Amino acid sequence: ERQLFFRQQWRDPDVLLINPIEWFDVGGVTKSEKNIIRRLTLNSSDVVKPLNLCPPPEDVHISNVAKYPCFDLICGSCDGMICYYNDYNRICVVNPTTRWSRSVPLARFQAVYVDMLRRNSWKGEDYSSTTTWDLGLGKDKFTNTYKLVWLYNSFELGLENVTTCEVFDFSTTNTWRYVTAAPCRIVYYKTPLYFDGSLHWFTDDYIMETKILSFDLHTEKFRVIAKAPFVEATYKQIIMCNLNNRLCVSQKKWPRQEIWSLDKSDMTWEKIYSLDLPTNSHWFSPDCVARVIPCVIPLMVIKDNNALLLFDARGDHPSLVIYDPELKSYDLYFTLDYRSHILLRTAISCTQSLISIV
């Protein structure tokens, strides 16, 4: 924990480019690798002159998996750990630095999901076009207990209540349990943000304003902490992030994307960036593709020069880009030199740690 504290205070987090599957050509034959991470560790010289070199691939070690499945969803990071999972048969927490991993029993939701598919008894829209659940990894900051929280809208699964919530507590029995769920629906395909002892989601009220829903990992209670500084965006072109240790939200209205920071002292929003995204480059994409993060990902504010690091998973040539807020200019850090699935690739900031969950 001391090592983690030191890195959080004095070093920028790493950037992890996460690709559940990559393709490459060998002698004219296309081959693939699954569960690949590419790690970028920043230092002062990097941000002065971009290197334009894509990091090499690292294979993710996942315990107790006879055949590596293609994990299609990723939880955001918590204390250097991330969680790979899919909707139906796998959950695994991984520390990419130490290569430690731990498989987790299936949530009850996953059994319900598989049963719904088999019986073709999905409610509302077709299951292939609508996802109503999000898994989050976080830590109770009072007991230092790590927990997984799976929150899902109930209607599509034929369940009662507005939402259903399951919690897996790593310090207790090796099972999932139900807790009192949220009183409002959540926006789908938005990985919840872990910040300051809580997990956070966007609410989905359709006509009503979008709000920030928080789940306290100590009390295991939900509450709405703030209204978002925007109304509901078309195609849900919104995202939540942690910049300079503050909860931030962002909305894209091509070619502009704005970022607000929440002041916890009075729960008000401050606009901290108004990005005019270059329209004449392949770095950013105006289009919205189903199941893909629908706006540029703000990864971090670099400590040395306050530059903002950005990644667009949907660009024609997905790239890591540095934005200088003083010059209002964009510099290419590097472009991905491999092929990955547009629906699956993402990038997250993640502080290196030696932590594992016993």
C-alpha positions as CSV (number, residue, x, y, z in Angstrom):
1,E,0.0,0.0,0.0
2,R,2.9,2.4,0.6
3,Q,4.2,1.7,-2.9
4,L,0.8,2.5,-4.3
5,F,0.5,5.7,-2.3
6,F,3.9,6.9,-3.5
7,R,3.0,6.3,-7.1
8,Q,-0.3,8.0,-6.8
9,Q,1.2,11.1,-5.2
10,W,4.3,11.5,-7.4
11,R,3.9,9.6,-10.6
12,D,1.4,9.7,-13.5
13,P,-0.7,6.5,-13.8
14,D,0.1,4.1,-16.6
15,V,-2.2,4.0,-19.7
16,L,-3.4,0.5,-20.4
17,L,-4.6,-0.2,-24.0
18,I,-6.9,-3.2,-23.5
19,N,-7.7,-5.4,-26.4
20,P,-9.6,-8.7,-25.7
21,I,-8.5,-9.7,-29.2
22,E,-5.9,-8.5,-31.7
23,W,-5.1,-9.6,-35.2
24,F,-1.8,-9.6,-37.0
25,D,-0.3,-11.0,-40.3
26,V,2.5,-13.6,-40.3
27,G,3.7,-14.6,-43.7
28,G,0.4,-13.5,-45.3
29,V,-1.6,-15.5,-42.8
30,T,-3.9,-13.6,-40.3
31,K,-3.5,-14.8,-36.7
32,S,-5.0,-13.6,-33.5
33,E,-4.1,-13.2,-29.8
34,K,-6.6,-12.9,-27.0
35,N,-6.5,-10.8,-23.8
36,I,-3.7,-8.4,-24.7
37,I,-2.7,-5.3,-22.8
38,R,-0.3,-2.7,-24.0
39,R,1.1,-0.5,-21.2
40,L,2.4,3.1,-21.6
41,T,4.4,4.5,-18.7
42,L,4.8,8.2,-19.0
43,N,7.8,10.4,-17.9
44,S,8.7,14.0,-18.5
45,S,10.6,13.4,-21.7
46,D,7.7,11.6,-23.2
47,V,5.4,14.5,-23.0
48,V,7.9,17.0,-24.3
49,K,8.5,15.1,-27.5
50,P,6.0,12.3,-28.4
51,L,7.6,9.0,-29.2
52,N,5.1,7.8,-31.8
53,L,5.9,4.2,-30.8
54,C,3.2,1.8,-29.9
55,P,3.9,-0.2,-26.7
56,P,4.6,-3.9,-27.2
57,P,1.9,-6.5,-26.3
58,E,1.6,-8.2,-22.9
59,D,-0.3,-11.3,-22.5
60,V,-2.8,-11.2,-19.5
61,H,-2.4,-14.1,-17.1
62,I,-5.8,-15.3,-16.0
63,S,-6.0,-18.1,-13.4
64,N,-8.1,-21.2,-13.6
65,V,-9.0,-20.8,-17.2
66,A,-8.4,-23.9,-19.3
67,K,-9.1,-22.1,-22.6
68,Y,-8.7,-18.4,-22.8
69,P,-12.1,-16.9,-23.7
70,C,-12.4,-13.6,-25.4
71,F,-13.5,-11.3,-22.7
72,D,-15.7,-8.6,-24.2
73,L,-16.0,-6.2,-21.2
74,I,-13.6,-4.5,-18.8
75,C,-14.1,-2.9,-15.5
76,G,-12.2,0.3,-14.7
77,S,-9.2,0.1,-12.5
78,C,-9.0,0.1,-8.7
79,D,-5.6,0.1,-6.9
80,G,-3.8,-1.3,-10.0
81,M,-6.3,-4.1,-10.6
82,I,-8.9,-4.5,-13.4
83,C,-11.7,-7.0,-14.0
84,Y,-12.3,-9.0,-17.1
85,Y,-15.8,-10.4,-17.5
86,N,-18.5,-11.3,-20.0
87,D,-22.3,-11.6,-19.7
88,Y,-22.5,-15.3,-19.3
89,N,-19.6,-17.4,-18.0
90,R,-16.6,-15.5,-16.7
91,I,-15.4,-13.0,-14.1
92,C,-11.7,-12.6,-13.3
93,V,-9.8,-9.8,-11.4
94,V,-6.2,-9.2,-12.6
95,N,-3.2,-7.2,-11.5
96,P,-1.4,-6.6,-14.8
97,T,1.8,-5.5,-13.0
98,T,2.3,-8.6,-10.9
99,R,0.4,-11.0,-13.2
100,W,-1.7,-12.1,-10.2
101,S,-5.3,-13.1,-11.0
102,R,-8.3,-14.5,-9.3
103,S,-11.4,-16.0,-10.8
104,V,-14.8,-15.1,-9.2
105,P,-17.9,-17.3,-9.1
106,L,-20.6,-16.4,-11.6
107,A,-23.1,-13.8,-10.5
108,R,-26.8,-14.8,-10.4
109,F,-27.4,-12.3,-13.2
110,Q,-25.3,-14.4,-15.5
111,A,-27.4,-17.5,-15.0
112,V,-30.6,-15.4,-15.5
113,Y,-29.1,-13.9,-18.7
114,V,-28.2,-17.3,-20.2
115,D,-31.6,-18.7,-19.3
116,M,-33.3,-15.7,-21.0
117,L,-31.3,-16.3,-24.2
118,R,-32.1,-20.0,-24.2
119,R,-35.9,-19.3,-23.8
120,N,-35.8,-16.2,-26.1
121,S,-37.8,-14.5,-23.4
122,W,-36.1,-11.1,-23.5
123,K,-38.4,-8.2,-22.6
124,G,-38.6,-5.0,-24.6
125,E,-35.9,-4.6,-27.3
126,D,-33.9,-7.4,-28.7
127,Y,-31.1,-8.5,-26.4
128,S,-28.5,-8.0,-29.1
129,S,-29.2,-4.3,-29.3
130,T,-29.7,-3.4,-25.7
131,T,-27.5,-4.0,-22.7
132,T,-28.9,-3.0,-19.3
133,W,-26.1,-4.0,-16.9
134,D,-22.7,-2.7,-15.7
135,L,-20.2,-4.4,-13.4
136,G,-17.9,-2.3,-11.2
137,L,-14.8,-2.9,-9.0
138,G,-14.1,-0.8,-6.0
139,K,-12.9,-0.6,-2.4
140,D,-14.5,0.2,0.9
141,K,-12.2,2.9,2.0
142,F,-13.0,2.4,5.7
143,T,-12.3,-1.4,5.9
144,N,-10.0,-1.6,2.7
145,T,-12.3,-4.4,1.5
146,Y,-12.6,-4.9,-2.3
147,K,-16.0,-5.5,-3.8
148,L,-17.6,-6.2,-7.1
149,V,-21.0,-4.6,-7.8
150,W,-23.3,-5.8,-10.6
151,L,-26.2,-3.4,-11.2
152,Y,-28.7,-4.1,-13.9
153,N,-32.1,-2.7,-15.1
154,S,-34.8,-5.2,-14.2
155,F,-37.5,-4.9,-16.9
156,E,-35.6,-6.5,-19.7
157,L,-35.0,-9.6,-17.6
158,G,-38.6,-9.9,-16.5
159,L,-37.7,-9.0,-12.9
160,E,-39.5,-6.8,-10.4
161,N,-38.2,-3.4,-9.1
162,V,-36.5,-0.8,-11.3
163,T,-33.1,-2.3,-10.9
164,T,-31.4,-5.3,-9.3
165,C,-28.0,-5.2,-7.5
166,E,-25.6,-8.0,-6.5
167,V,-22.4,-7.6,-4.5
168,F,-19.4,-9.8,-4.2
169,D,-17.3,-9.1,-1.0
170,F,-13.8,-10.5,-1.3
171,S,-13.5,-10.5,2.5
172,T,-16.4,-12.8,3.2
173,T,-18.0,-15.9,1.8
174,N,-17.2,-16.8,-1.8
175,T,-20.7,-15.9,-3.1
176,W,-22.7,-13.1,-4.5
177,R,-25.6,-11.6,-2.5
178,Y,-28.4,-9.2,-3.3
179,V,-28.6,-5.7,-1.7
180,T,-31.2,-3.0,-2.0
181,A,-31.0,-1.8,-5.5
182,A,-31.1,1.7,-7.1
183,P,-34.5,3.4,-7.5
184,C,-33.7,4.5,-11.0
185,R,-32.5,2.9,-14.3
186,I,-29.0,3.3,-15.4
187,V,-27.5,4.1,-18.8
188,Y,-26.1,0.9,-20.4
189,Y,-22.6,0.4,-21.8
190,K,-21.1,2.9,-19.3
191,T,-18.6,1.3,-17.0
192,P,-19.2,2.6,-13.5
193,L,-16.5,4.9,-12.2
194,Y,-14.8,4.0,-8.9
195,F,-14.0,7.2,-7.0
196,D,-13.4,7.9,-3.3
197,G,-15.0,4.8,-1.9
198,S,-18.0,4.7,-4.2
199,L,-19.0,3.5,-7.6
200,H,-20.9,5.9,-9.9
201,W,-23.3,5.5,-12.8
202,F,-25.4,7.7,-15.1
203,T,-29.1,7.4,-14.6
204,D,-31.3,6.8,-17.6
205,D,-34.6,8.7,-17.2
206,Y,-35.2,9.2,-20.9
207,I,-37.1,12.5,-20.7
208,M,-35.8,13.6,-17.3
209,E,-32.4,15.1,-16.8
210,T,-29.4,12.7,-16.4
211,K,-28.1,12.3,-12.9
212,I,-25.1,10.8,-11.1
213,L,-26.0,7.7,-9.1
214,S,-23.5,6.7,-6.3
215,F,-23.2,3.4,-4.5
216,D,-21.3,3.7,-1.2
217,L,-19.1,0.6,-0.8
218,H,-19.1,0.8,3.0
219,T,-22.8,1.4,3.7
220,E,-23.9,-0.4,0.5
221,K,-26.5,2.3,-0.1
222,F,-27.5,4.1,-3.4
223,R,-28.1,7.8,-3.6
224,V,-28.2,10.4,-6.4
225,I,-25.5,12.9,-5.6
226,A,-25.9,15.5,-8.4
227,K,-27.6,16.3,-11.7
228,A,-25.3,16.2,-14.7
229,P,-24.4,19.5,-16.2
230,F,-26.1,18.5,-19.4
231,V,-29.4,17.0,-20.6
232,E,-29.5,13.5,-22.0
233,A,-27.2,13.2,-25.0
234,T,-28.2,11.6,-28.3
235,Y,-26.8,8.1,-28.4
236,K,-25.6,8.6,-24.9
237,Q,-22.5,10.4,-25.9
238,I,-21.4,10.9,-22.3
239,I,-18.7,9.5,-20.2
240,M,-17.4,9.6,-16.6
241,C,-13.8,9.9,-15.6
242,N,-11.3,10.8,-12.8
243,L,-9.1,13.7,-13.6
244,N,-6.8,15.2,-10.9
245,N,-8.5,13.1,-8.3
246,R,-11.9,14.7,-9.0
247,L,-15.1,13.1,-10.4
248,C,-15.6,14.5,-13.9
249,V,-18.2,14.0,-16.6
250,S,-17.9,14.7,-20.3
251,Q,-20.3,15.1,-23.2
252,K,-19.6,15.1,-26.9
253,K,-21.5,17.1,-29.5
254,W,-19.3,16.7,-32.6
255,P,-16.9,18.3,-33.1
256,R,-16.9,19.7,-29.6
257,Q,-16.5,17.7,-26.4
258,E,-16.8,19.4,-23.0
259,I,-15.6,18.2,-19.6
260,W,-16.9,19.3,-16.2
261,S,-15.4,18.6,-12.7
262,L,-17.6,18.1,-9.6
263,D,-16.7,20.2,-6.5
264,K,-17.6,18.0,-3.6
265,S,-17.7,20.9,-1.1
266,D,-20.9,22.3,-2.6
267,M,-21.7,19.7,-5.3
268,T,-21.5,22.1,-8.2
269,W,-19.9,21.6,-11.6
270,E,-17.1,23.6,-13.1
271,K,-16.3,23.4,-16.8
272,I,-12.6,22.6,-17.1
273,Y,-12.2,21.8,-20.8
274,S,-13.9,22.7,-24.0
275,L,-12.3,20.6,-26.7
276,D,-12.7,21.5,-30.4
277,L,-11.8,18.1,-31.8
278,P,-9.8,18.2,-35.1
279,T,-12.1,17.2,-38.0
280,N,-9.4,16.8,-40.6
281,S,-7.6,13.9,-38.9
282,H,-8.2,10.2,-38.3
283,W,-7.6,10.5,-34.6
284,F,-11.3,11.2,-33.6
285,S,-14.5,9.9,-35.0
286,P,-17.8,11.8,-35.3
287,D,-19.9,8.6,-35.6
288,C,-21.5,6.6,-32.9
289,V,-21.3,2.8,-33.1
290,A,-23.5,0.6,-31.0
291,R,-21.6,-1.0,-28.0
292,V,-18.7,1.4,-28.4
293,I,-17.6,4.2,-26.1
294,P,-19.4,7.0,-27.9
295,C,-17.0,9.8,-27.1
296,V,-13.3,10.5,-26.6
297,I,-11.9,9.0,-23.4
298,P,-10.1,11.6,-21.1
299,L,-7.5,9.4,-19.5
300,M,-5.5,11.7,-17.3
301,V,-4.0,15.2,-16.7
302,I,-0.2,14.8,-17.0
303,K,1.4,16.1,-13.8
304,D,4.4,17.8,-15.4
305,N,2.6,20.1,-17.8
306,N,-1.2,19.8,-17.2
307,A,-1.6,18.4,-20.7
308,L,-4.7,16.2,-21.2
309,L,-4.3,12.6,-22.6
310,L,-7.1,11.5,-24.9
311,F,-8.1,8.3,-26.7
312,D,-10.9,7.6,-29.1
313,A,-11.6,3.9,-29.4
314,R,-13.7,4.4,-32.5
315,G,-11.3,6.4,-34.7
316,D,-10.3,5.1,-38.2
317,H,-6.8,4.9,-36.8
318,P,-7.2,4.8,-33.0
319,S,-4.6,7.0,-31.5
320,L,-3.3,8.4,-28.2
321,V,-3.4,12.2,-28.4
322,I,-2.0,14.9,-26.1
323,Y,-4.0,18.1,-25.8
324,D,-2.3,21.3,-24.6
325,P,-4.9,23.5,-22.9
326,E,-2.7,26.7,-23.1
327,L,-2.0,26.4,-26.8
328,K,-5.3,24.6,-27.6
329,S,-3.3,22.3,-29.8
330,Y,-3.2,18.5,-30.3
331,D,-0.2,16.3,-30.8
332,L,-0.1,12.7,-31.8
333,Y,1.5,10.4,-29.2
334,F,1.2,7.3,-31.2
335,T,-1.2,5.4,-33.5
336,L,-2.1,1.8,-32.8
337,D,0.0,-0.4,-35.2
338,Y,-2.2,-3.5,-34.9
339,R,-5.8,-4.4,-35.6
340,S,-8.3,-4.9,-32.8
341,H,-12.0,-5.2,-32.5
342,I,-13.8,-1.8,-32.7
343,L,-16.5,-3.0,-30.3
344,L,-14.0,-4.3,-27.6
345,R,-10.9,-2.1,-27.5
346,T,-10.6,0.6,-24.8
347,A,-8.0,2.4,-22.8
348,I,-7.9,3.2,-19.0
349,S,-5.5,4.9,-16.6
350,C,-4.1,2.5,-14.0
351,T,-1.5,3.1,-11.2
352,Q,1.0,0.2,-10.9
353,S,0.6,-1.7,-7.6
354,L,1.7,-4.9,-5.9
355,I,-1.7,-5.5,-4.4
356,S,-3.5,-8.8,-4.7
357,I,-6.7,-10.0,-3.1
358,V,-6.2,-13.1,-0.9
